[in-house]
Amino acid sequence: MFVDQQTQVKKGTRRNGYWLLEVARTGRYVFELQRWPQEADLPLCEAMPSGKAYDITGGRMFITTQYGNVNMKKVVTKNDKSVRFECRLEKGPVVLHTWFEDADKEPLFGAYYVYVTRKSD
């Protein structure tokens, strides 16, 4: 994904890609997929001033690891500010794919912001 300007986020530029990550410690992780940065405190479907609103109805996350794959999806409501997923990951490299869907289950774009928190071993 090549979204490198906040104006692209505001407009909802329809692009996607993946992140190459390294899990430092085995454990449970929470992934929060967001369209807006946390400090904006906006629902996924809302637009910022001079931005574009989208009818986001679902979120998906797919992680490829050396031990197998994690594939998760959730329905979201108009008031949701993020889509949260929790999974156990082993130490090592992972590839993270994210996307938001419309009512027809069609991909709109990837999460512009992903916040990851390690919970425990």
C-alpha angles and dihedrals in degrees: 000000000000107000106140104156132065089227088064089053092048091051092046095238105208103234136123141185139145142265124233105215139175119220103216096192134021111248149096116309133194116213118197113195113201139174093204131040113265093249090061089065093203131145117251093249097049126094128225116231109295089009135112126257120217131197096236110184102167147018131211136194127191121184124187116202136169087254099050140289136298116209118180137165137179139187114240132202129221090259097051114114095192144004112241125205129177126198142151116252131188122226111274144062122331136179114220122203122181136176144166121227136211127224091280090056089249117144115254103180141311124275108278091204128034120182115196125195127182111224106182147312 
